[in-house]
C-alpha cells in the first residue's frame, strides 16, 4: 500500500573528532609550546515535521539515518570541523517512541517542529587545553565521545478536524467525495477503502477543515479484527466524529450498527466517547418517507437526537450536513478562544 503509518528505524549521530597532540615548531622559537587543536563535534540526527509529507512510506526505502563524524583537531591550534547534521522529514502528527521501551519521546504536531533523535558526540580536547605552569609540554589529548545511537518507532496520527467512521459499505468514501475535492475509490462492496483518505471541506465564510475517511470498522476492530483497527489512532486527533450509518438496513439494524461503532470506539480509547459526535443516516434514497421517519424515531427513542439523514449518492442533504459541520467547528473555535487567557 502507498500509505504507511508505523515504522521502526535506526538513528546514529556522528562521533566527536579526536583532540590533537602537537607542538609549535619554528626556527627561532625553540620552546614554542603545545598547539594541538580540539576535535569537532559530531553531527546530530533531527526529525522535522514536514507539512508536505502525508505518509511514512519513505522509510521503506531507507531505515538507517546517520549524521557526519566530527573532524579531528590539527596542529597550529586548528580545531576539527563539526559534522553535518542529518535532518529527516516526517509527517505532521508523528509520535516518536523508543522502540525498546515504548516511551513517547516527542509528538510533532506543528509544521517545522524538530526533535533531536540522536545527539552528536563532543569533540576531544587538544593538548593546548592541558598546558599549565607546571606542565608546559603536555602530551595528552582526549578522544571524541561517541554519538548517540538507538532504534526508534514512529506512529503517525493524521491531523484532521472531522473523522468519518462507519461499518464497511456505509458510504463514507462517497460522502467524502461529495464534501471535498477528494477522489477516493468508490465501489459497491465492503472494504473499498484500504487506507485513510483526506479531503478539505471549504466553507463560504469560514476557514476550511480537513476530513479523514477511516477504513470501515467491524465488531472486534479494537481487538485487531478487520482493517480499521490499524487506523483507529487517526481519529484520536479529530474534534468531530461523524458516524456514517447505513439507514437502509432492516428493522433496528441501523441502531445496532451505531452501537457497534460506539462500543469499538470506547474499547479502543474511552476518551473518544466525549468527542462531539454527529449521526449521519446515509442511503435515504433507498427509503420512502414513512421508512425514513421510522429510522429517525428509532434513534430518537434511544436518546440520540443529533441525527441527519442524507443520500451521499444523490447529494441529498449534503448542504445541510456542511452547514452543521461548519456550525460545530465554529462553536469549538469560539470555545477555544474563550478558554485562552
Helices and strands as residue ranges (DSSP letters): E 6-12, E 45-50, G 57-60, E 64-66, E 86-91, E 94-98, E 104-108, E 114-118, G 127-130, E 149-156, E 162-166, H 172-179, E 197-201, E 209-213, G 221-223, G 228-235, E 240-246, H 253-268, G 270-274, E 276-282, G 284-286, H 289-301, E 307-309, H 318-339
